[in-house]
Amino acid sequence: MPLLTKSKLINNTLTFKYRHCRRVVFWLKSTGMVPVVQSVLFALDQHNQSVLPDNIEILKNTPVNKRLLFRIKMPTEESFVVKVLTLHLFRLRLKYWYMKHHRYRFAEAANLIIANKRGLRVPQVHGYGRIHGPSGLIKKDMVILEDLNNHISFNELLEQNKANKQECINILNRLIPVFVSHYKAMCNNWDINTSSVIFDRDNPEHPPYVLDFEHIVFLKKPSLENLMFLAAKFAAGFPGWMSKEVVYSWAAEILNPLNIEDVNEKKNLVKRFGYYLNLPYMPHRQRMRIR
């Protein structure tokens, strides 16, 4: 989707533009999100302190690539997850400007909004914000998301049930609608993995959510090739104790809801799954071209 269309999408979805000061601007779902932004800015100022307020919980802080993930708990009992990328070098800020801001948190916010409109179960976007440096270039890029804190990753859920083979198969089958919905939404989510699909901890039989939508290409039409690629990319993260027979059977089951009548076509698609599964590495540029 062209950048201008994504910008228009964010403006139409996050309709309240809040300028905290000259260099700080947010696009929000409503005026009610302003206190959340104020808490976010306070958290950004305090996150390196040894003692944080009770309403701020650091979930991930990776100083190497300057990515920060934290939870904000509001007095209203609502909570939000905030993803922040700091462009700490001037050349990175210049590159982001040259790329017309089509990556990082801006891309993730727009992609999540599109994915939601196309029927994928993804976190709701409540806000997108930027902090500009003295040069006017973006220094911090951030998105405010729905908090799905009472969820567990596919990896963890499978590990908890590894002694029960049938339950593991049931968990795998609950993933099938995830991949079918990606196919129908024409979404090449090439970063999908066993940690980015999460289940309700109390009701794991409920449909799971998919996280991390920065690296997405929306296709012009549904692609069975891409479907097999995404399934294989995901299956590459299966634990070693899962048998090859179970994995390939699962790949074949993904195709069943699509009512493919040609048996040979189905066999060939499962072979394509095996091809992608056994590739040692595929660069990002190559992944985004699978369609």
Contacts in CASP RR format, 6 or more apart in sequence:
PFRMAT RR
TARGET T0000
AUTHOR 0000-0000-0000
METHOD contacts of the structure
MODEL  1
MPLLTKSKLINNTLTFKYRHCRRVVFWLKSTGMVPVVQSVLFALDQHNQS
VLPDNIEILKNTPVNKRLLFRIKMPTEESFVVKVLTLHLFRLRLKYWYMK
HHRYRFAEAANLIIANKRGLRVPQVHGYGRIHGPSGLIKKDMVILEDLNN
HISFNELLEQNKANKQECINILNRLIPVFVSHYKAMCNNWDINTSSVIFD
RDNPEHPPYVLDFEHIVFLKKPSLENLMFLAAKFAAGFPGWMSKEVVYSW
AAEILNPLNIEDVNEKKNLVKRFGYYLNLPYMPHRQRMRIR
1 9 0 8 1.000
1 110 0 8 1.000
1 114 0 8 1.000
1 218 0 8 1.000
3 100 0 8 1.000
3 101 0 8 1.000
3 102 0 8 1.000
6 102 0 8 1.000
6 106 0 8 1.000
6 107 0 8 1.000
6 110 0 8 1.000
7 110 0 8 1.000
9 110 0 8 1.000
9 113 0 8 1.000
9 114 0 8 1.000
10 27 0 8 1.000
10 106 0 8 1.000
10 109 0 8 1.000
10 110 0 8 1.000
10 113 0 8 1.000
10 128 0 8 1.000
11 17 0 8 1.000
11 27 0 8 1.000
13 29 0 8 1.000
13 113 0 8 1.000
13 125 0 8 1.000
14 27 0 8 1.000
14 28 0 8 1.000
14 29 0 8 1.000
14 109 0 8 1.000
14 125 0 8 1.000
14 126 0 8 1.000
14 127 0 8 1.000
14 128 0 8 1.000
15 27 0 8 1.000
15 28 0 8 1.000
15 29 0 8 1.000
15 30 0 8 1.000
16 27 0 8 1.000
16 28 0 8 1.000
16 29 0 8 1.000
16 30 0 8 1.000
16 31 0 8 1.000
16 33 0 8 1.000
17 25 0 8 1.000
17 26 0 8 1.000
17 27 0 8 1.000
17 28 0 8 1.000
18 25 0 8 1.000
18 26 0 8 1.000
18 27 0 8 1.000
18 28 0 8 1.000
18 31 0 8 1.000
18 33 0 8 1.000
18 34 0 8 1.000
18 37 0 8 1.000
19 25 0 8 1.000
19 26 0 8 1.000
20 26 0 8 1.000
20 37 0 8 1.000
20 38 0 8 1.000
20 41 0 8 1.000
23 131 0 8 1.000
23 132 0 8 1.000
23 133 0 8 1.000
23 136 0 8 1.000
24 41 0 8 1.000
24 129 0 8 1.000
24 130 0 8 1.000
24 131 0 8 1.000
24 132 0 8 1.000
25 129 0 8 1.000
25 130 0 8 1.000
25 132 0 8 1.000
26 33 0 8 1.000
26 37 0 8 1.000
26 127 0 8 1.000
26 128 0 8 1.000
26 129 0 8 1.000
26 130 0 8 1.000
27 127 0 8 1.000
27 128 0 8 1.000
27 129 0 8 1.000
28 34 0 8 1.000
28 37 0 8 1.000
28 126 0 8 1.000
28 127 0 8 1.000
28 144 0 8 1.000
29 125 0 8 1.000
29 126 0 8 1.000
29 127 0 8 1.000
33 126 0 8 1.000
33 127 0 8 1.000
33 144 0 8 1.000
35 74 0 8 1.000
36 72 0 8 1.000
36 74 0 8 1.000
36 80 0 8 1.000
36 126 0 8 1.000
36 144 0 8 1.000
37 144 0 8 1.000
39 55 0 8 1.000
39 56 0 8 1.000
39 72 0 8 1.000
39 74 0 8 1.000
40 72 0 8 1.000
40 82 0 8 1.000
40 142 0 8 1.000
40 144 0 8 1.000
42 53 0 8 1.000
42 56 0 8 1.000
43 52 0 8 1.000
43 56 0 8 1.000
43 70 0 8 1.000
43 72 0 8 1.000
43 82 0 8 1.000
44 68 0 8 1.000
44 84 0 8 1.000
44 131 0 8 1.000
44 140 0 8 1.000
46 52 0 8 1.000
46 53 0 8 1.000
46 56 0 8 1.000
47 56 0 8 1.000
47 58 0 8 1.000
47 61 0 8 1.000
47 68 0 8 1.000
47 70 0 8 1.000
52 58 0 8 1.000
54 73 0 8 1.000
55 72 0 8 1.000
55 73 0 8 1.000
55 74 0 8 1.000
55 75 0 8 1.000
56 70 0 8 1.000
56 71 0 8 1.000
56 72 0 8 1.000
56 73 0 8 1.000
57 70 0 8 1.000
57 71 0 8 1.000
57 73 0 8 1.000
58 68 0 8 1.000
58 69 0 8 1.000
58 70 0 8 1.000
59 69 0 8 1.000
59 70 0 8 1.000
59 71 0 8 1.000
59 81 0 8 1.000
60 67 0 8 1.000
60 68 0 8 1.000
60 69 0 8 1.000
61 67 0 8 1.000
61 68 0 8 1.000
61 69 0 8 1.000
62 68 0 8 1.000
66 85 0 8 1.000
66 86 0 8 1.000
66 87 0 8 1.000
66 88 0 8 1.000
67 83 0 8 1.000
67 84 0 8 1.000
67 85 0 8 1.000
67 86 0 8 1.000
68 82 0 8 1.000
68 83 0 8 1.000
68 84 0 8 1.000
68 85 0 8 1.000
68 86 0 8 1.000
69 81 0 8 1.000
69 82 0 8 1.000
69 83 0 8 1.000
69 84 0 8 1.000
70 81 0 8 1.000
70 82 0 8 1.000
70 84 0 8 1.000
71 79 0 8 1.000
71 80 0 8 1.000
71 81 0 8 1.000
71 82 0 8 1.000
71 147 0 8 1.000
71 149 0 8 1.000
72 79 0 8 1.000
72 80 0 8 1.000
72 81 0 8 1.000
72 82 0 8 1.000
73 79 0 8 1.000
74 80 0 8 1.000
78 147 0 8 1.000
79 147 0 8 1.000
79 149 0 8 1.000
80 126 0 8 1.000
80 144 0 8 1.000
80 145 0 8 1.000
80 146 0 8 1.000
80 147 0 8 1.000
81 123 0 8 1.000
81 144 0 8 1.000
81 145 0 8 1.000
81 146 0 8 1.000
81 147 0 8 1.000
81 148 0 8 1.000
81 149 0 8 1.000
82 142 0 8 1.000
82 143 0 8 1.000
82 144 0 8 1.000
82 145 0 8 1.000
83 105 0 8 1.000
83 108 0 8 1.000
83 142 0 8 1.000
83 143 0 8 1.000
83 145 0 8 1.000
84 105 0 8 1.000
84 140 0 8 1.000
84 141 0 8 1.000
84 142 0 8 1.000
85 104 0 8 1.000
85 105 0 8 1.000
85 140 0 8 1.000
85 141 0 8 1.000
85 142 0 8 1.000
86 139 0 8 1.000
86 140 0 8 1.000
87 93 0 8 1.000
87 96 0 8 1.000
87 137 0 8 1.000
87 138 0 8 1.000
87 139 0 8 1.000
87 140 0 8 1.000
87 141 0 8 1.000
90 135 0 8 1.000
90 137 0 8 1.000
93 133 0 8 1.000
93 135 0 8 1.000
93 137 0 8 1.000
93 138 0 8 1.000
93 139 0 8 1.000
94 137 0 8 1.000
96 103 0 8 1.000
96 104 0 8 1.000
96 137 0 8 1.000
96 138 0 8 1.000
96 141 0 8 1.000
97 137 0 8 1.000
97 138 0 8 1.000
101 138 0 8 1.000
101 141 0 8 1.000
103 214 0 8 1.000
104 141 0 8 1.000
104 214 0 8 1.000
105 128 0 8 1.000
105 129 0 8 1.000
105 141 0 8 1.000
105 142 0 8 1.000
105 143 0 8 1.000
105 214 0 8 1.000
106 128 0 8 1.000
106 141 0 8 1.000
107 214 0 8 1.000
107 216 0 8 1.000
108 143 0 8 1.000
108 212 0 8 1.000
108 213 0 8 1.000
108 214 0 8 1.000
109 125 0 8 1.000
109 127 0 8 1.000
109 128 0 8 1.000
109 143 0 8 1.000
111 213 0 8 1.000
111 214 0 8 1.000
111 216 0 8 1.000
112 122 0 8 1.000
112 123 0 8 1.000
112 124 0 8 1.000
112 125 0 8 1.000
112 143 0 8 1.000
112 145 0 8 1.000
112 213 0 8 1.000
113 125 0 8 1.000
114 218 0 8 1.000
115 122 0 8 1.000
115 185 0 8 1.000
115 187 0 8 1.000
115 210 0 8 1.000
115 213 0 8 1.000
115 216 0 8 1.000
116 122 0 8 1.000
116 124 0 8 1.000
116 125 0 8 1.000
118 184 0 8 1.000
118 185 0 8 1.000
118 186 0 8 1.000
118 187 0 8 1.000
118 218 0 8 1.000
119 181 0 8 1.000
119 185 0 8 1.000
120 181 0 8 1.000
120 182 0 8 1.000
120 185 0 8 1.000
120 187 0 8 1.000
120 210 0 8 1.000
121 178 0 8 1.000
121 181 0 8 1.000
121 207 0 8 1.000
121 208 0 8 1.000
121 209 0 8 1.000
121 210 0 8 1.000
122 209 0 8 1.000
122 210 0 8 1.000
122 211 0 8 1.000
122 213 0 8 1.000
123 145 0 8 1.000
123 146 0 8 1.000
123 148 0 8 1.000
123 209 0 8 1.000
123 211 0 8 1.000
124 145 0 8 1.000
124 146 0 8 1.000
125 143 0 8 1.000
125 144 0 8 1.000
125 145 0 8 1.000
125 146 0 8 1.000
126 144 0 8 1.000
126 145 0 8 1.000
126 146 0 8 1.000
127 143 0 8 1.000
127 144 0 8 1.000
128 142 0 8 1.000
128 143 0 8 1.000
128 144 0 8 1.000
129 141 0 8 1.000
129 142 0 8 1.000
129 143 0 8 1.000
129 144 0 8 1.000
130 138 0 8 1.000
130 140 0 8 1.000
130 141 0 8 1.000
130 142 0 8 1.000
131 138 0 8 1.000
131 139 0 8 1.000
131 140 0 8 1.000
131 142 0 8 1.000
132 138 0 8 1.000
132 139 0 8 1.000
133 139 0 8 1.000
148 198 0 8 1.000
148 209 0 8 1.000
148 211 0 8 1.000
150 200 0 8 1.000
150 201 0 8 1.000
150 202 0 8 1.000
151 198 0 8 1.000
151 199 0 8 1.000
151 200 0 8 1.000
151 201 0 8 1.000
151 209 0 8 1.000
152 160 0 8 1.000
152 198 0 8 1.000
152 199 0 8 1.000
152 200 0 8 1.000
152 201 0 8 1.000
152 204 0 8 1.000
153 194 0 8 1.000
153 195 0 8 1.000
153 196 0 8 1.000
153 197 0 8 1.000
153 198 0 8 1.000
153 199 0 8 1.000
154 171 0 8 1.000
154 175 0 8 1.000
154 194 0 8 1.000
154 195 0 8 1.000
154 197 0 8 1.000
154 198 0 8 1.000
154 199 0 8 1.000
154 208 0 8 1.000
155 194 0 8 1.000
155 195 0 8 1.000
155 237 0 8 1.000
155 239 0 8 1.000
157 171 0 8 1.000
157 199 0 8 1.000
157 204 0 8 1.000
158 168 0 8 1.000
158 171 0 8 1.000
158 194 0 8 1.000
158 238 0 8 1.000
158 239 0 8 1.000
159 239 0 8 1.000
161 167 0 8 1.000
161 168 0 8 1.000
161 171 0 8 1.000
162 168 0 8 1.000
162 239 0 8 1.000
162 241 0 8 1.000
168 242 0 8 1.000
168 246 0 8 1.000
169 246 0 8 1.000
169 250 0 8 1.000
171 199 0 8 1.000
171 204 0 8 1.000
172 246 0 8 1.000
172 250 0 8 1.000
173 250 0 8 1.000
173 253 0 8 1.000
174 199 0 8 1.000
174 204 0 8 1.000
174 205 0 8 1.000
174 207 0 8 1.000
174 208 0 8 1.000
175 197 0 8 1.000
175 208 0 8 1.000
175 234 0 8 1.000
175 250 0 8 1.000
176 253 0 8 1.000
176 254 0 8 1.000
176 256 0 8 1.000
176 257 0 8 1.000
177 207 0 8 1.000
177 257 0 8 1.000
178 197 0 8 1.000
178 207 0 8 1.000
178 208 0 8 1.000
178 210 0 8 1.000
179 227 0 8 1.000
179 230 0 8 1.000
179 231 0 8 1.000
179 234 0 8 1.000
179 254 0 8 1.000
180 227 0 8 1.000
180 254 0 8 1.000
180 257 0 8 1.000
180 258 0 8 1.000
182 189 0 8 1.000
182 192 0 8 1.000
182 227 0 8 1.000
182 230 0 8 1.000
183 222 0 8 1.000
183 223 0 8 1.000
183 224 0 8 1.000
183 226 0 8 1.000
183 227 0 8 1.000
183 258 0 8 1.000
184 222 0 8 1.000
185 218 0 8 1.000
186 218 0 8 1.000
186 219 0 8 1.000
186 220 0 8 1.000
186 221 0 8 1.000
186 222 0 8 1.000
186 223 0 8 1.000
187 216 0 8 1.000
187 217 0 8 1.000
187 218 0 8 1.000
187 219 0 8 1.000
188 216 0 8 1.000
188 217 0 8 1.000
188 218 0 8 1.000
188 219 0 8 1.000
188 223 0 8 1.000
188 226 0 8 1.000
188 229 0 8 1.000
188 230 0 8 1.000
188 287 0 8 1.000
188 288 0 8 1.000
188 290 0 8 1.000
188 291 0 8 1.000
189 210 0 8 1.000
189 213 0 8 1.000
189 215 0 8 1.000
189 216 0 8 1.000
189 230 0 8 1.000
190 215 0 8 1.000
190 216 0 8 1.000
190 217 0 8 1.000
190 229 0 8 1.000
190 230 0 8 1.000
190 233 0 8 1.000
190 284 0 8 1.000
190 287 0 8 1.000
190 288 0 8 1.000
190 290 0 8 1.000
191 212 0 8 1.000
191 214 0 8 1.000
191 215 0 8 1.000
192 210 0 8 1.000
192 212 0 8 1.000
192 230 0 8 1.000
192 233 0 8 1.000
192 234 0 8 1.000
193 233 0 8 1.000
193 234 0 8 1.000
193 237 0 8 1.000
194 234 0 8 1.000
194 237 0 8 1.000
194 238 0 8 1.000
196 210 0 8 1.000
196 211 0 8 1.000
196 212 0 8 1.000
197 208 0 8 1.000
197 209 0 8 1.000
197 210 0 8 1.000
197 211 0 8 1.000
197 234 0 8 1.000
198 208 0 8 1.000
198 209 0 8 1.000
198 210 0 8 1.000
198 211 0 8 1.000
199 206 0 8 1.000
199 208 0 8 1.000
200 206 0 8 1.000
200 208 0 8 1.000
215 284 0 8 1.000
215 288 0 8 1.000
217 288 0 8 1.000
217 291 0 8 1.000
219 226 0 8 1.000
219 291 0 8 1.000
220 291 0 8 1.000
223 290 0 8 1.000
223 291 0 8 1.000
224 255 0 8 1.000
224 258 0 8 1.000
224 260 0 8 1.000
224 269 0 8 1.000
225 272 0 8 1.000
225 290 0 8 1.000
225 291 0 8 1.000
226 290 0 8 1.000
226 291 0 8 1.000
227 254 0 8 1.000
227 255 0 8 1.000
227 269 0 8 1.000
228 251 0 8 1.000
228 269 0 8 1.000
228 270 0 8 1.000
228 272 0 8 1.000
228 273 0 8 1.000
228 274 0 8 1.000
228 276 0 8 1.000
229 272 0 8 1.000
229 276 0 8 1.000
229 287 0 8 1.000
229 290 0 8 1.000
231 250 0 8 1.000
231 251 0 8 1.000
231 254 0 8 1.000
231 273 0 8 1.000
232 251 0 8 1.000
232 273 0 8 1.000
232 274 0 8 1.000
232 275 0 8 1.000
232 276 0 8 1.000
232 277 0 8 1.000
233 276 0 8 1.000
233 287 0 8 1.000
235 247 0 8 1.000
235 250 0 8 1.000
235 251 0 8 1.000
235 273 0 8 1.000
235 277 0 8 1.000
236 277 0 8 1.000
238 247 0 8 1.000
247 277 0 8 1.000
248 270 0 8 1.000
248 273 0 8 1.000
248 274 0 8 1.000
251 270 0 8 1.000
251 273 0 8 1.000
251 274 0 8 1.000
252 266 0 8 1.000
252 270 0 8 1.000
255 266 0 8 1.000
255 269 0 8 1.000
255 270 0 8 1.000
260 266 0 8 1.000
260 269 0 8 1.000
276 282 0 8 1.000
END
